[in-house]
Amino acid sequence: MKIHSVKIFLTDTLLMAAGSVLCAVAINGFLRPHELLSGGMSGTSLVIYYSWPKIPFALIYLLLSIPVFIFGYFVVGKRFILFSVWAALINAAMFQFVYPHFDISDKLLSAFVGGALSGTGVALILRTNGTSSGTEIISIILNKFYSINISVTNLLINTAVMTVASLFLSFDKILYSFIFVMTNSVAMNAVYKGMSKRKAVMIISKRWKEILDELNGARRIGVTILSAKGGHSGTEEPILYSVAKNSQVSVIRAVTMRMDPAAFVAIMETTDIISDEVGNQPPWMYINH
C-alpha cells in the first residue's frame, strides 16, 4: 500500500512539475513582457504585480492561494487539498525560477502561444490528485453547496479579474488577455480530454464466452454482459459491453478477431465516464464529502 502511495505521489509530482514549467513559460515568457493577464488566481496575482512590481509574482500567487486552501481543507477534502497545496508550491517555484526570454513583439502571437502552453500545463496538473489553482477550489466549493457549474464559476471569476484589470490596463491589453484565456481553455480541454479518452466497445459473437474469459481473465479488462434479442431473427444472444482506455481498445479488437473473425464489433467515442476504474472525470468528482 505504501509503495502504491509513493508511486502516485511521484507520478503526480512529475506531472505537476511538467505542467508548472509550461505555465511559468507561458506567463513569464509571453504575458509579463507585454503586461497581459491570465485568468483565475494567476491573473489576479498579475494585476497586483503590475501595480506593485517590487513584490515577487510567485509570492503574491502563494499569499492569495493560502486562504482559499485553508478554507478548502475543511470543506472540500483533506487529501485533495494537500495535493493541491503541493501543486501550488511547485507552481510558485517555477514562477520564481523559470523565466525565459523570447524576442516576440507581437502581442497577439504571445497571447495565442502563451494560452496554448498554459492550457497544456493546466491539463497536466489536472490529471493529478490535486490542482494548483485556488480558482478551481472556489469552483468546487460553490458546486458542492450551490450546484453552480464549474465552467460558469471560472467564467465569472475570469470576467471579474478582467473587469478590475481594466482600471489599470489599456483596453487593447484586456482584449489580448481574453484571447489568452480563451486559447488556454481550448488547449486545456483538448489536452485533458485527449489524455483521458475512453471508448465504448460492443461485441456480438457466437464465441462470446471465450472472448469474455480472455478479456476478464488474462487481459484484466472489465466486460459487462447485456441481454439482447435480434430484431429480425428473434434469437436471444448476449452482447459484450466494455468501456476501455484507448490503450485497451486494440487489445479488445485483437482478442475478438482472433477468437471469432466473423464477430460484430462496434467501437464508439465517449465523453465523460464516472468510474473509479476507467473514469475520466477530474479528481474532485471522487472526493468523499
Sequence and secondary structure as in RCSB ss.txt:
>XXXX:A:sequence
MKIHSVKIFLTDTLLMAAGSVLCAVAINGFLRPHELLSGGMSGTSLVIYYSWPKIPFALIYLLLSIPVFIFGYFV
VGKRFILFSVWAALINAAMFQFVYPHFDISDKLLSAFVGGALSGTGVALILRTNGTSSGTEIISIILNKFYSINI
SVTNLLINTAVMTVASLFLSFDKILYSFIFVMTNSVAMNAVYKGMSKRKAVMIISKRWKEILDELNGARRIGVTI
LSAKGGHSGTEEPILYSVAKNSQVSVIRAVTMRMDPAAFVAIMETTDIISDEVGNQPPWMYINH
>XXXX:A:secstr
 HHHHHHHHHHHHHHHHHHHHHHHIIIIIIIGGGT   SHHHHHHHHHHHHSTTS HHHHHHHHHHHHHHHHHHH
T HHHHHHHHHHHHHHHHHHHH         HHHHHHHHHHHHHHHHHHHHTSSS S HHHHHHHHHHHHH   H
HHHHHHHHHHHHHHHTTTS HHHHHHHHHHHHHHHHHHHHHHHHHT EEEEEEE TTHHHHHHHHHTTS    EE
EEEE TTT  EEEEEEEEEEHHHHHHHHHHHHHH TT EEEEEE S    TTT  S GGGG   
